[in-house]
Amino acid sequence: MSAYIELEDWVNIVSVENAHRRACQEQEKPYSQFGAIGWRAARARDPKLLKVLEIASNLMVQLEEDQRKETMRTSQIFAEQRMTTETQLWIEAYKTVDENRPIINLMWIYGAAAKLAGFQL
C-alpha cells in the first residue's frame, strides 16, 4: 500500500506535464532508451506503470473539466466535445496497457509513465 501512497503524492499535473514534455523531446532523437523502457514495461503490463497511467489520465481529464468549468457527466455540450490530443493519448495508453495490447506508437507515452513510475531512464 505504501507504493500507492507514494505514487499518489508524486504523480501530479506538474510532474505529468514535465514527463510529457520530456517524451516530446526524446521523440526528436534518432534513438532513445526513453521509449524503449516504456515499451518493455507496457508489454510486461507492469502494475506500477499501469497505476501511473491511470492516475495521469484521470488528472488530465480533471484538468480539462476544470478549464471548461463543465463535467462530462453533467453537460451534454461538453460530452459532445473532444478532449485535447495529449489527454486522448494518455487515456489510450492506459486502456491499451490495461487490456494487455500495447501499441508501439504510444511507446513515448509509456516512456513518460515509466519515468513517473521511477524506472531507470
C-alpha positions as CSV (number, residue, x, y, z in Angstrom):
1,M,0.0,0.0,0.0
2,S,2.9,2.4,0.6
3,A,3.8,2.3,-3.1
4,Y,0.3,3.5,-3.9
5,I,0.6,6.5,-1.5
6,E,4.0,7.4,-2.9
7,L,2.7,7.4,-6.4
8,E,-0.4,9.4,-5.4
9,D,1.9,12.1,-3.9
10,W,4.5,12.0,-6.8
11,V,2.2,11.9,-9.8
12,N,0.5,15.3,-10.1
13,I,-0.3,17.6,-13.0
14,V,3.1,19.3,-12.9
15,S,5.0,16.0,-13.0
16,V,2.8,14.7,-15.8
17,E,3.4,17.8,-17.8
18,N,7.2,17.5,-17.3
19,A,7.1,13.8,-18.3
20,H,5.1,14.6,-21.4
21,R,7.4,17.4,-22.4
22,R,10.4,15.0,-22.0
23,A,8.6,12.4,-24.1
24,C,8.2,15.0,-26.9
25,Q,11.9,15.9,-26.7
26,E,13.0,12.3,-26.7
27,Q,10.8,11.6,-29.7
28,E,13.0,14.0,-31.8
29,K,16.2,11.9,-31.2
30,P,17.1,9.2,-33.7
31,Y,17.1,6.5,-30.9
32,S,16.3,6.8,-27.3
33,Q,16.1,4.4,-24.4
34,F,13.2,6.5,-23.1
35,G,10.6,5.0,-25.3
36,A,12.1,1.5,-25.3
37,I,12.0,1.3,-21.5
38,G,8.3,2.3,-21.5
39,W,7.6,-0.1,-24.3
40,R,9.1,-3.0,-22.3
41,A,7.2,-2.1,-19.2
42,A,3.9,-1.8,-21.2
43,R,4.4,-5.2,-22.8
44,A,5.1,-6.7,-19.4
45,R,2.0,-5.0,-18.1
46,D,3.9,-3.6,-15.1
47,P,1.4,-2.7,-12.3
48,K,3.3,0.4,-11.3
49,L,3.2,1.7,-14.9
50,L,-0.5,0.9,-15.1
51,K,-1.2,2.8,-11.9
52,V,0.8,5.8,-13.1
53,L,-1.1,5.8,-16.5
54,E,-4.4,5.6,-14.6
55,I,-3.6,8.5,-12.2
56,A,-2.1,10.7,-15.0
57,S,-5.1,10.2,-17.4
58,N,-7.5,11.0,-14.5
59,L,-5.6,14.1,-13.7
60,M,-5.6,15.2,-17.3
61,V,-9.4,14.7,-17.6
62,Q,-9.9,16.5,-14.4
63,L,-7.8,19.4,-15.6
64,E,-9.8,19.7,-18.8
65,E,-13.1,19.7,-16.8
66,D,-11.7,22.4,-14.5
67,Q,-10.6,24.5,-17.5
68,R,-14.0,24.2,-19.2
69,K,-16.0,24.5,-16.0
70,E,-18.2,21.7,-17.0
71,T,-18.1,17.9,-16.5
72,M,-18.7,15.1,-18.9
73,R,-21.3,13.7,-16.6
74,T,-23.5,16.8,-16.3
75,S,-23.2,18.7,-19.5
76,Q,-24.4,17.5,-22.9
77,I,-22.4,20.1,-24.7
78,F,-19.1,19.0,-23.0
79,A,-19.9,15.4,-23.7
80,E,-20.0,16.1,-27.4
81,Q,-16.7,17.9,-27.5
82,R,-13.3,16.2,-27.9
83,M,-10.6,16.2,-25.4
84,T,-7.1,17.5,-26.2
85,T,-4.7,15.3,-28.1
86,E,-2.5,14.9,-25.1
87,T,-5.3,13.7,-22.9
88,Q,-6.5,11.3,-25.5
89,L,-3.0,9.8,-25.8
90,W,-2.7,9.2,-22.1
91,I,-6.2,7.7,-21.9
92,E,-5.5,5.4,-24.8
93,A,-2.1,4.4,-23.4
94,Y,-3.8,3.4,-20.1
95,K,-6.5,1.4,-22.0
96,T,-4.1,-0.5,-24.2
97,V,-1.9,-1.5,-21.2
98,D,-4.9,-2.4,-19.1
99,E,-6.2,-4.6,-21.9
100,N,-2.8,-6.1,-22.4
101,R,-2.5,-4.9,-26.0
102,P,0.1,-2.1,-26.0
103,I,0.7,-0.2,-29.3
104,I,4.2,0.7,-30.4
105,N,3.0,4.2,-31.5
106,L,2.4,5.0,-27.8
107,M,5.8,4.0,-26.6
108,W,6.7,7.6,-25.8
109,I,3.7,7.9,-23.5
110,Y,4.7,4.6,-21.9
111,G,8.2,6.1,-21.5
112,A,6.8,9.2,-19.8
113,A,4.8,7.0,-17.5
114,A,7.8,4.8,-16.8
115,K,9.7,8.0,-15.8
116,L,7.0,8.9,-13.4
117,A,6.9,5.4,-12.0
118,G,10.6,5.6,-11.2
119,F,12.1,3.3,-13.8
120,Q,15.7,4.0,-14.6
121,L,15.8,6.3,-17.7
